[in-house]
Amino acid sequence: MQAAVEYGYYETPRQIDLSELADRLDVPRSTLSYRLRRAEATLASTFVGEMETIELAAGL
């Protein structure tokens, strides 16, 4: 995920596509896609969990 950020994968528009990023990292495209999806899911779940905790603490 760090490399994806550094190479501009998450920029709009993207500065690099998944295939190019996989080539630079010397990993299969499918592996990179899987790893990024897992990392994104973890971040999203963590973020949502933290927001729920904040809302509960605030009485919302």
Predicted model as a PDB file, atoms N, CA, C, CB and O in Angstrom, pLDDT in the B-factor column:
MODEL        1                                                                  
ATOM      1  N   MET A   1       0.828  -1.181   0.000  1.00 94.00           N  
ATOM      2  CA  MET A   1       0.000   0.000   0.000  1.00 94.00           C  
ATOM      3  C   MET A   1       0.879   1.253   0.000  1.00 94.00           C  
ATOM      4  CB  MET A   1      -0.946  -0.006   1.210  1.00 94.00           C  
ATOM      5  O   MET A   1       0.551   2.248  -0.646  1.00 94.00           O  
ATOM      6  N   GLN A   2       1.979   1.197   0.719  1.00 96.00           N  
ATOM      7  CA  GLN A   2       2.886   2.345   0.745  1.00 96.00           C  
ATOM      8  C   GLN A   2       3.398   2.657  -0.657  1.00 96.00           C  
ATOM      9  CB  GLN A   2       4.068   2.078   1.696  1.00 96.00           C  
ATOM     10  O   GLN A   2       3.427   3.820  -1.057  1.00 96.00           O  
ATOM     11  N   ALA A   3       3.795   1.651  -1.396  1.00 97.00           N  
ATOM     12  CA  ALA A   3       4.280   1.858  -2.764  1.00 97.00           C  
ATOM     13  C   ALA A   3       3.160   2.411  -3.648  1.00 97.00           C  
ATOM     14  CB  ALA A   3       4.828   0.534  -3.354  1.00 97.00           C  
ATOM     15  O   ALA A   3       3.409   3.266  -4.498  1.00 97.00           O  
ATOM     16  N   ALA A   4       1.945   1.934  -3.458  1.00 97.00           N  
ATOM     17  CA  ALA A   4       0.816   2.419  -4.251  1.00 97.00           C  
ATOM     18  C   ALA A   4       0.621   3.919  -4.028  1.00 97.00           C  
ATOM     19  CB  ALA A   4      -0.475   1.647  -3.891  1.00 97.00           C  
ATOM     20  O   ALA A   4       0.367   4.665  -4.973  1.00 97.00           O  
ATOM     21  N   VAL A   5       0.740   4.349  -2.792  1.00 97.00           N  
ATOM     22  CA  VAL A   5       0.621   5.776  -2.479  1.00 97.00           C  
ATOM     23  C   VAL A   5       1.793   6.543  -3.089  1.00 97.00           C  
ATOM     24  CB  VAL A   5       0.567   6.000  -0.945  1.00 97.00           C  
ATOM     25  O   VAL A   5       1.602   7.580  -3.725  1.00 97.00           O  
ATOM     26  N   GLU A   6       3.009   6.025  -2.890  1.00 97.00           N  
ATOM     27  CA  GLU A   6       4.202   6.718  -3.381  1.00 97.00           C  
ATOM     28  C   GLU A   6       4.208   6.865  -4.902  1.00 97.00           C  
ATOM     29  CB  GLU A   6       5.448   5.979  -2.938  1.00 97.00           C  
ATOM     30  O   GLU A   6       4.655   7.888  -5.418  1.00 97.00           O  
ATOM     31  N   TYR A   7       3.722   5.863  -5.619  1.00 98.00           N  
ATOM     32  CA  TYR A   7       3.710   5.913  -7.083  1.00 98.00           C  
ATOM     33  C   TYR A   7       2.468   6.584  -7.656  1.00 98.00           C  
ATOM     34  CB  TYR A   7       3.820   4.524  -7.636  1.00 98.00           C  
ATOM     35  O   TYR A   7       2.340   6.700  -8.875  1.00 98.00           O  
ATOM     36  N   GLY A   8       1.557   7.023  -6.802  1.00 98.00           N  
ATOM     37  CA  GLY A   8       0.394   7.768  -7.267  1.00 98.00           C  
ATOM     38  C   GLY A   8      -0.794   6.924  -7.691  1.00 98.00           C  
ATOM     39  O   GLY A   8      -1.651   7.399  -8.437  1.00 98.00           O  
ATOM     40  N   TYR A   9      -0.861   5.686  -7.232  1.00 98.00           N  
ATOM     41  CA  TYR A   9      -1.982   4.827  -7.587  1.00 98.00           C  
ATOM     42  C   TYR A   9      -3.306   5.379  -7.058  1.00 98.00           C  
ATOM     43  CB  TYR A   9      -1.753   3.421  -7.052  1.00 98.00           C  
ATOM     44  O   TYR A   9      -4.348   5.199  -7.688  1.00 98.00           O  
ATOM     45  N   TYR A  10      -3.271   6.038  -5.924  1.00 97.00           N  
ATOM     46  CA  TYR A  10      -4.498   6.570  -5.325  1.00 97.00           C  
ATOM     47  C   TYR A  10      -4.772   8.023  -5.698  1.00 97.00           C  
ATOM     48  CB  TYR A  10      -4.423   6.449  -3.830  1.00 97.00           C  
ATOM     49  O   TYR A  10      -5.712   8.622  -5.175  1.00 97.00           O  
ATOM     50  N   GLU A  11      -3.982   8.592  -6.580  1.00 98.00           N  
ATOM     51  CA  GLU A  11      -4.235   9.958  -7.048  1.00 98.00           C  
ATOM     52  C   GLU A  11      -5.392   9.946  -8.046  1.00 98.00           C  
ATOM     53  CB  GLU A  11      -2.957  10.572  -7.695  1.00 98.00           C  
ATOM     54  O   GLU A  11      -5.721   8.910  -8.623  1.00 98.00           O  
ATOM     55  N   THR A  12      -5.995  11.107  -8.235  1.00 97.00           N  
ATOM     56  CA  THR A  12      -7.044  11.264  -9.242  1.00 97.00           C  
ATOM     57  C   THR A  12      -6.627  12.365 -10.199  1.00 97.00           C  
ATOM     58  CB  THR A  12      -8.423  11.588  -8.585  1.00 97.00           C  
ATOM     59  O   THR A  12      -6.542  13.524  -9.793  1.00 97.00           O  
ATOM     60  N   PRO A  13      -6.366  12.042 -11.453  1.00 97.00           N  
ATOM     61  CA  PRO A  13      -6.332  10.707 -12.038  1.00 97.00           C  
ATOM     62  C   PRO A  13      -5.101   9.929 -11.563  1.00 97.00           C  
ATOM     63  CB  PRO A  13      -6.345  10.798 -13.569  1.00 97.00           C  
ATOM     64  O   PRO A  13      -4.124  10.511 -11.093  1.00 97.00           O  
ATOM     65  N   ARG A  14      -5.172   8.631 -11.695  1.00 97.00           N  
ATOM     66  CA  ARG A  14      -4.053   7.788 -11.265  1.00 97.00           C  
ATOM     67  C   ARG A  14      -2.803   8.101 -12.073  1.00 97.00           C  
ATOM     68  CB  ARG A  14      -4.412   6.300 -11.402  1.00 97.00           C  
ATOM     69  O   ARG A  14      -2.857   8.301 -13.286  1.00 97.00           O  
ATOM     70  N   GLN A  15      -1.685   8.138 -11.373  1.00 98.00           N  
ATOM     71  CA  GLN A  15      -0.407   8.359 -12.038  1.00 98.00           C  
ATOM     72  C   GLN A  15       0.209   7.050 -12.517  1.00 98.00           C  
ATOM     73  CB  GLN A  15       0.554   9.074 -11.103  1.00 98.00           C  
ATOM     74  O   GLN A  15       1.159   7.062 -13.301  1.00 98.00           O  
ATOM     75  N   ILE A  16      -0.325   5.919 -12.052  1.00 98.00           N  
ATOM     76  CA  ILE A  16       0.153   4.596 -12.423  1.00 98.00           C  
ATOM     77  C   ILE A  16      -1.015   3.634 -12.321  1.00 98.00           C  
ATOM     78  CB  ILE A  16       1.344   4.141 -11.521  1.00 98.00           C  
ATOM     79  O   ILE A  16      -1.850   3.756 -11.425  1.00 98.00           O  
ATOM     80  N   ASP A  17      -1.078   2.678 -13.238  1.00 98.00           N  
ATOM     81  CA  ASP A  17      -2.158   1.695 -13.121  1.00 98.00           C  
ATOM     82  C   ASP A  17      -1.646   0.437 -12.416  1.00 98.00           C  
ATOM     83  CB  ASP A  17      -2.731   1.337 -14.520  1.00 98.00           C  
ATOM     84  O   ASP A  17      -0.453   0.297 -12.147  1.00 98.00           O  
ATOM     85  N   LEU A  18      -2.555  -0.447 -12.134  1.00 98.00           N  
ATOM     86  CA  LEU A  18      -2.222  -1.635 -11.340  1.00 98.00           C  
ATOM     87  C   LEU A  18      -1.154  -2.492 -12.013  1.00 98.00           C  
ATOM     88  CB  LEU A  18      -3.473  -2.472 -11.098  1.00 98.00           C  
ATOM     89  O   LEU A  18      -0.248  -2.993 -11.347  1.00 98.00           O  
ATOM     90  N   SER A  19      -1.256  -2.659 -13.314  1.00 98.00           N  
ATOM     91  CA  SER A  19      -0.272  -3.477 -14.036  1.00 98.00           C  
ATOM     92  C   SER A  19       1.118  -2.869 -13.964  1.00 98.00           C  
ATOM     93  CB  SER A  19      -0.686  -3.644 -15.496  1.00 98.00           C  
ATOM     94  O   SER A  19       2.096  -3.582 -13.738  1.00 98.00           O  
ATOM     95  N   GLU A  20       1.215  -1.559 -14.153  1.00 98.00           N  
ATOM     96  CA  GLU A  20       2.518  -0.889 -14.080  1.00 98.00           C  
ATOM     97  C   GLU A  20       3.101  -0.986 -12.673  1.00 98.00           C  
ATOM     98  CB  GLU A  20       2.389   0.589 -14.499  1.00 98.00           C  
ATOM     99  O   GLU A  20       4.296  -1.224 -12.500  1.00 98.00           O  
ATOM    100  N   LEU A  21       2.250  -0.802 -11.680  1.00 98.00           N  
ATOM    101  CA  LEU A  21       2.706  -0.889 -10.293  1.00 98.00           C  
ATOM    102  C   LEU A  21       3.193  -2.299  -9.977  1.00 98.00           C  
ATOM    103  CB  LEU A  21       1.577  -0.485  -9.327  1.00 98.00           C  
ATOM    104  O   LEU A  21       4.222  -2.472  -9.324  1.00 98.00           O  
ATOM    105  N   ALA A  22       2.467  -3.291 -10.433  1.00 98.00           N  
ATOM    106  CA  ALA A  22       2.881  -4.678 -10.211  1.00 98.00           C  
ATOM    107  C   ALA A  22       4.235  -4.945 -10.867  1.00 98.00           C  
ATOM    108  CB  ALA A  22       1.820  -5.655 -10.761  1.00 98.00           C  
ATOM    109  O   ALA A  22       5.087  -5.619 -10.288  1.00 98.00           O  
ATOM    110  N   ASP A  23       4.429  -4.418 -12.068  1.00 98.00           N  
ATOM    111  CA  ASP A  23       5.724  -4.583 -12.749  1.00 98.00           C  
ATOM    112  C   ASP A  23       6.850  -3.936 -11.951  1.00 98.00           C  
ATOM    113  CB  ASP A  23       5.670  -3.979 -14.164  1.00 98.00           C  
ATOM    114  O   ASP A  23       7.916  -4.527 -11.783  1.00 98.00           O  
ATOM    115  N   ARG A  24       6.615  -2.732 -11.465  1.00 97.00           N  
ATOM    116  CA  ARG A  24       7.653  -2.036 -10.688  1.00 97.00           C  
ATOM    117  C   ARG A  24       7.995  -2.778  -9.402  1.00 97.00           C  
ATOM    118  CB  ARG A  24       7.201  -0.618 -10.354  1.00 97.00           C  
ATOM    119  O   ARG A  24       9.145  -2.777  -8.961  1.00 97.00           O  
ATOM    120  N   LEU A  25       6.994  -3.406  -8.807  1.00 98.00           N  
ATOM    121  CA  LEU A  25       7.209  -4.122  -7.551  1.00 98.00           C  
ATOM    122  C   LEU A  25       7.619  -5.576  -7.785  1.00 98.00           C  
ATOM    123  CB  LEU A  25       5.947  -4.071  -6.700  1.00 98.00           C  
ATOM    124  O   LEU A  25       7.934  -6.303  -6.843  1.00 98.00           O  
ATOM    125  N   ASP A  26       7.611  -5.982  -9.039  1.00 98.00           N  
ATOM    126  CA  ASP A  26       7.986  -7.342  -9.421  1.00 98.00           C  
ATOM    127  C   ASP A  26       7.124  -8.394  -8.714  1.00 98.00           C  
ATOM    128  CB  ASP A  26       9.460  -7.583  -9.109  1.00 98.00           C  
ATOM    129  O   ASP A  26       7.626  -9.379  -8.172  1.00 98.00           O  
ATOM    130  N   VAL A  27       5.817  -8.149  -8.740  1.00 98.00           N  
ATOM    131  CA  VAL A  27       4.854  -9.107  -8.205  1.00 98.00           C  
ATOM    132  C   VAL A  27       3.760  -9.307  -9.258  1.00 98.00           C  
ATOM    133  CB  VAL A  27       4.248  -8.612  -6.833  1.00 98.00           C  
ATOM    134  O   VAL A  27       3.528  -8.424 -10.083  1.00 98.00           O  
ATOM    135  N   PRO A  28       3.091 -10.457  -9.234  1.00 98.00           N  
ATOM    136  CA  PRO A  28       1.980 -10.661 -10.163  1.00 98.00           C  
ATOM    137  C   PRO A  28       0.863  -9.642  -9.915  1.00 98.00           C  
ATOM    138  CB  PRO A  28       1.430 -12.094 -10.031  1.00 98.00           C  
ATOM    139  O   PRO A  28       0.599  -9.255  -8.776  1.00 98.00           O  
ATOM    140  N   ARG A  29       0.220  -9.220 -10.992  1.00 98.00           N  
ATOM    141  CA  ARG A  29      -0.865  -8.236 -10.888  1.00 98.00           C  
ATOM    142  C   ARG A  29      -1.958  -8.743  -9.954  1.00 98.00           C  
ATOM    143  CB  ARG A  29      -1.456  -7.928 -12.282  1.00 98.00           C  
ATOM    144  O   ARG A  29      -2.473  -7.983  -9.134  1.00 98.00           O  
ATOM    145  N   SER A  30      -2.313 -10.007 -10.068  1.00 98.00           N  
ATOM    146  CA  SER A  30      -3.383 -10.563  -9.234  1.00 98.00           C  
ATOM    147  C   SER A  30      -3.018 -10.526  -7.749  1.00 98.00           C  
ATOM    148  CB  SER A  30      -3.689 -12.002  -9.658  1.00 98.00           C  
ATOM    149  O   SER A  30      -3.875 -10.272  -6.902  1.00 98.00           O  
ATOM    150  N   THR A  31      -1.760 -10.778  -7.440  1.00 98.00           N  
ATOM    151  CA  THR A  31      -1.301 -10.730  -6.049  1.00 98.00           C  
ATOM    152  C   THR A  31      -1.384  -9.309  -5.512  1.00 98.00           C  
ATOM    153  CB  THR A  31       0.141 -11.261  -5.932  1.00 98.00           C  
ATOM    154  O   THR A  31      -1.853  -9.085  -4.396  1.00 98.00           O  
ATOM    155  N   LEU A  32      -0.927  -8.355  -6.308  1.00 98.00           N  
ATOM    156  CA  LEU A  32      -0.979  -6.954  -5.877  1.00 98.00           C  
ATOM    157  C   LEU A  32      -2.425  -6.514  -5.675  1.00 98.00           C  
ATOM    158  CB  LEU A  32      -0.282  -6.040  -6.909  1.00 98.00           C  
ATOM    159  O   LEU A  32      -2.741  -5.859  -4.682  1.00 98.00           O  
ATOM    160  N   SER A  33      -3.293  -6.868  -6.599  1.00 98.00           N  
ATOM    161  CA  SER A  33      -4.704  -6.509  -6.480  1.00 98.00           C  
ATOM    162  C   SER A  33      -5.298  -7.067  -5.191  1.00 98.00           C  
ATOM    163  CB  SER A  33      -5.492  -7.022  -7.691  1.00 98.00           C  
ATOM    164  O   SER A  33      -5.990  -6.358  -4.460  1.00 98.00           O  
ATOM    165  N   TYR A  34      -5.026  -8.334  -4.919  1.00 98.00           N  
ATOM    166  CA  TYR A  34      -5.523  -8.988  -3.708  1.00 98.00           C  
ATOM    167  C   TYR A  34      -5.000  -8.289  -2.451  1.00 98.00           C  
ATOM    168  CB  TYR A  34      -5.116 -10.470  -3.697  1.00 98.00           C  
ATOM    169  O   TYR A  34      -5.762  -8.010  -1.526  1.00 98.00           O  
ATOM    170  N   ARG A  35      -3.712  -8.014  -2.427  1.00 97.00           N  
ATOM    171  CA  ARG A  35      -3.110  -7.385  -1.242  1.00 97.00           C  
ATOM    172  C   ARG A  35      -3.653  -5.973  -1.013  1.00 97.00           C  
ATOM    173  CB  ARG A  35      -1.583  -7.337  -1.387  1.00 97.00           C  
ATOM    174  O   ARG A  35      -3.910  -5.582   0.126  1.00 97.00           O  
ATOM    175  N   LEU A  36      -3.825  -5.217  -2.084  1.00 98.00           N  
ATOM    176  CA  LEU A  36      -4.378  -3.866  -1.929  1.00 98.00           C  
ATOM    177  C   LEU A  36      -5.822  -3.919  -1.444  1.00 98.00           C  
ATOM    178  CB  LEU A  36      -4.298  -3.096  -3.258  1.00 98.00           C  
ATOM    179  O   LEU A  36      -6.215  -3.141  -0.574  1.00 98.00           O  
ATOM    180  N   ARG A  37      -6.617  -4.836  -2.004  1.00 97.00           N  
ATOM    181  CA  ARG A  37      -8.008  -4.962  -1.550  1.00 97.00           C  
ATOM    182  C   ARG A  37      -8.082  -5.328  -0.080  1.00 97.00           C  
ATOM    183  CB  ARG A  37      -8.747  -6.009  -2.379  1.00 97.00           C  
ATOM    184  O   ARG A  37      -8.910  -4.790   0.656  1.00 97.00           O  
ATOM    185  N   ARG A  38      -7.214  -6.247   0.356  1.00 97.00           N  
ATOM    186  CA  ARG A  38      -7.194  -6.635   1.780  1.00 97.00           C  
ATOM    187  C   ARG A  38      -6.795  -5.449   2.657  1.00 97.00           C  
ATOM    188  CB  ARG A  38      -6.215  -7.818   2.011  1.00 97.00           C  
ATOM    189  O   ARG A  38      -7.407  -5.216   3.699  1.00 97.00           O  
ATOM    190  N   ALA A  39      -5.776  -4.701   2.242  1.00 96.00           N  
ATOM    191  CA  ALA A  39      -5.334  -3.543   3.021  1.00 96.00           C  
ATOM    192  C   ALA A  39      -6.426  -2.478   3.069  1.00 96.00           C  
ATOM    193  CB  ALA A  39      -4.041  -2.953   2.425  1.00 96.00           C  
ATOM    194  O   ALA A  39      -6.669  -1.881   4.118  1.00 96.00           O  
ATOM    195  N   GLU A  40      -7.084  -2.240   1.935  1.00 95.00           N  
ATOM    196  CA  GLU A  40      -8.165  -1.254   1.885  1.00 95.00           C  
ATOM    197  C   GLU A  40      -9.329  -1.683   2.780  1.00 95.00           C  
ATOM    198  CB  GLU A  40      -8.653  -1.058   0.434  1.00 95.00           C  
ATOM    199  O   GLU A  40      -9.920  -0.852   3.469  1.00 95.00           O  
ATOM    200  N   ALA A  41      -9.655  -2.963   2.772  1.00 94.00           N  
ATOM    201  CA  ALA A  41     -10.747  -3.474   3.619  1.00 94.00           C  
ATOM    202  C   ALA A  41     -10.408  -3.294   5.094  1.00 94.00           C  
ATOM    203  CB  ALA A  41     -11.023  -4.967   3.315  1.00 94.00           C  
ATOM    204  O   ALA A  41     -11.267  -2.913   5.890  1.00 94.00           O  
ATOM    205  N   THR A  42      -9.165  -3.566   5.458  1.00 94.00           N  
ATOM    206  CA  THR A  42      -8.734  -3.399   6.847  1.00 94.00           C  
ATOM    207  C   THR A  42      -8.832  -1.940   7.264  1.00 94.00           C  
ATOM    208  CB  THR A  42      -7.295  -3.907   7.035  1.00 94.00           C  
ATOM    209  O   THR A  42      -9.339  -1.624   8.341  1.00 94.00           O  
ATOM    210  N   LEU A  43      -8.344  -1.055   6.404  1.00 92.00           N  
ATOM    211  CA  LEU A  43      -8.419   0.375   6.717  1.00 92.00           C  
ATOM    212  C   LEU A  43      -9.866   0.843   6.835  1.00 92.00           C  
ATOM    213  CB  LEU A  43      -7.691   1.193   5.645  1.00 92.00           C  
ATOM    214  O   LEU A  43     -10.202   1.588   7.756  1.00 92.00           O  
ATOM    215  N   ALA A  44     -10.719   0.418   5.918  1.00 91.00           N  
ATOM    216  CA  ALA A  44     -12.121   0.830   5.951  1.00 91.00           C  
ATOM    217  C   ALA A  44     -12.811   0.321   7.214  1.00 91.00           C  
ATOM    218  CB  ALA A  44     -12.857   0.321   4.706  1.00 91.00           C  
ATOM    219  O   ALA A  44     -13.538   1.070   7.867  1.00 91.00           O  
ATOM    220  N   SER A  45     -12.590  -0.932   7.559  1.00 89.00           N  
ATOM    221  CA  SER A  45     -13.208  -1.501   8.764  1.00 89.00           C  
ATOM    222  C   SER A  45     -12.729  -0.784  10.019  1.00 89.00           C  
ATOM    223  CB  SER A  45     -12.900  -3.000   8.870  1.00 89.00           C  
ATOM    224  O   SER A  45     -13.517  -0.499  10.920  1.00 89.00           O  
ATOM    225  N   THR A  46     -11.442  -0.498  10.071  1.00 89.00           N  
ATOM    226  CA  THR A  46     -10.881   0.218  11.215  1.00 89.00           C  
ATOM    227  C   THR A  46     -11.479   1.610  11.318  1.00 89.00           C  
ATOM    228  CB  THR A  46      -9.352   0.304  11.103  1.00 89.00           C  
ATOM    229  O   THR A  46     -11.849   2.051  12.406  1.00 89.00           O  
ATOM    230  N   PHE A  47     -11.575   2.305  10.190  1.00 84.00           N  
ATOM    231  CA  PHE A  47     -12.127   3.654  10.166  1.00 84.00           C  
ATOM    232  C   PHE A  47     -13.583   3.656  10.632  1.00 84.00           C  
ATOM    233  CB  PHE A  47     -12.019   4.249   8.757  1.00 84.00           C  
ATOM    234  O   PHE A  47     -13.974   4.478  11.460  1.00 84.00           O  
ATOM    235  N   VAL A  48     -14.372   2.742  10.101  1.00 82.00           N  
ATOM    236  CA  VAL A  48     -15.786   2.677  10.481  1.00 82.00           C  
ATOM    237  C   VAL A  48     -15.917   2.347  11.961  1.00 82.00           C  
ATOM    238  CB  VAL A  48     -16.535   1.626   9.629  1.00 82.00           C  
ATOM    239  O   VAL A  48     -16.748   2.934  12.654  1.00 82.00           O  
ATOM    240  N   GLY A  49     -15.110   1.421  12.452  1.00 76.00           N  
ATOM    241  CA  GLY A  49     -15.139   1.068  13.869  1.00 76.00           C  
ATOM    242  C   GLY A  49     -14.785   2.244  14.753  1.00 76.00           C  
ATOM    243  O   GLY A  49     -15.405   2.449  15.797  1.00 76.00           O  
ATOM    244  N   GLU A  50     -13.791   3.021  14.344  1.00 70.00           N  
ATOM    245  CA  GLU A  50     -13.401   4.195  15.125  1.00 70.00           C  
ATOM    246  C   GLU A  50     -14.498   5.254  15.104  1.00 70.00           C  
ATOM    247  CB  GLU A  50     -12.089   4.784  14.588  1.00 70.00           C  
ATOM    248  O   GLU A  50     -14.747   5.909  16.116  1.00 70.00           O  
ATOM    249  N   MET A  51     -15.155   5.425  13.957  1.00 67.00           N  
ATOM    250  CA  MET A  51     -16.238   6.413  13.869  1.00 67.00           C  
ATOM    251  C   MET A  51     -17.396   6.005  14.779  1.00 67.00           C  
ATOM    252  CB  MET A  51     -16.731   6.561  12.404  1.00 67.00           C  
ATOM    253  O   MET A  51     -17.995   6.854  15.441  1.00 67.00           O  
ATOM    254  N   GLU A  52     -17.712   4.711  14.813  1.00 63.00           N  
ATOM    255  CA  GLU A  52     -18.786   4.236  15.691  1.00 63.00           C  
ATOM    256  C   GLU A  52     -18.431   4.478  17.152  1.00 63.00           C  
ATOM    257  CB  GLU A  52     -19.060   2.741  15.452  1.00 63.00           C  
ATOM    258  O   GLU A  52     -19.295   4.860  17.941  1.00 63.00           O  
ATOM    259  N   THR A  53     -17.187   4.262  17.517  1.00 64.00           N  
ATOM    260  CA  THR A  53     -16.733   4.503  18.894  1.00 64.00           C  
ATOM    261  C   THR A  53     -16.865   5.982  19.241  1.00 64.00           C  
ATOM    262  CB  THR A  53     -15.266   4.038  19.078  1.00 64.00           C  
ATOM    263  O   THR A  53     -17.322   6.326  20.331  1.00 64.00           O  
ATOM    264  N   ILE A  54     -16.472   6.845  18.333  1.00 62.00           N  
ATOM    265  CA  ILE A  54     -16.566   8.300  18.565  1.00 62.00           C  
ATOM    266  C   ILE A  54     -18.033   8.708  18.708  1.00 62.00           C  
ATOM    267  CB  ILE A  54     -15.892   9.097  17.398  1.00 62.00           C  
ATOM    268  O   ILE A  54     -18.381   9.492  19.591  1.00 62.00           O  
ATOM    269  N   GLU A  55     -18.895   8.169  17.829  1.00 62.00           N  
ATOM    270  CA  GLU A  55     -20.310   8.501  17.902  1.00 62.00           C  
ATOM    271  C   GLU A  55     -20.942   8.030  19.205  1.00 62.00           C  
ATOM    272  CB  GLU A  55     -21.044   7.897  16.728  1.00 62.00           C  
ATOM    273  O   GLU A  55     -21.755   8.739  19.798  1.00 62.00           O  
ATOM    274  N   LEU A  56     -20.570   6.835  19.651  1.00 59.00           N  
ATOM    275  CA  LEU A  56     -21.098   6.337  20.929  1.00 59.00           C  
ATOM    276  C   LEU A  56     -20.628   7.201  22.094  1.00 59.00           C  
ATOM    277  CB  LEU A  56     -20.671   4.878  21.155  1.00 59.00           C  
ATOM    278  O   LEU A  56     -21.405   7.505  22.999  1.00 59.00           O  
ATOM    279  N   ALA A  57     -19.369   7.592  22.072  1.00 65.00           N  
ATOM    280  CA  ALA A  57     -18.840   8.431  23.130  1.00 65.00           C  
ATOM    281  C   ALA A  57     -19.490   9.798  23.154  1.00 65.00           C  
ATOM    282  CB  ALA A  57     -17.356   8.576  22.979  1.00 65.00           C  
ATOM    283  O   ALA A  57     -19.635  10.412  24.211  1.00 65.00           O  
ATOM    284  N   ALA A  58     -19.884  10.273  21.972  1.00 70.00           N  
ATOM    285  CA  ALA A  58     -20.510  11.590  21.883  1.00 70.00           C  
ATOM    286  C   ALA A  58     -22.027  11.516  22.113  1.00 70.00           C  
ATOM    287  CB  ALA A  58     -20.218  12.216  20.516  1.00 70.00           C  
ATOM    288  O   ALA A  58     -22.701  12.545  22.177  1.00 70.00           O  
ATOM    289  N   GLY A  59     -22.556  10.295  22.235  1.00 69.00           N  
ATOM    290  CA  GLY A  59     -23.983  10.141  22.470  1.00 69.00           C  
ATOM    291  C   GLY A  59     -24.821  10.348  21.215  1.00 69.00           C  
ATOM    292  O   GLY A  59     -25.992  10.718  21.296  1.00 69.00           O  
ATOM    293  N   LEU A  60     -24.214  10.106  20.051  1.00 60.00           N  
ATOM    294  CA  LEU A  60     -24.960  10.309  18.799  1.00 60.00           C  
ATOM    295  C   LEU A  60     -25.700   9.069  18.377  1.00 60.00           C  
ATOM    296  CB  LEU A  60     -24.030  10.737  17.689  1.00 60.00           C  
ATOM    297  O   LEU A  60     -26.375   9.073  17.347  1.00 60.00           O  
TER     298      LEU A  60                                                      
ENDMDL                                                                          
END                                                                             
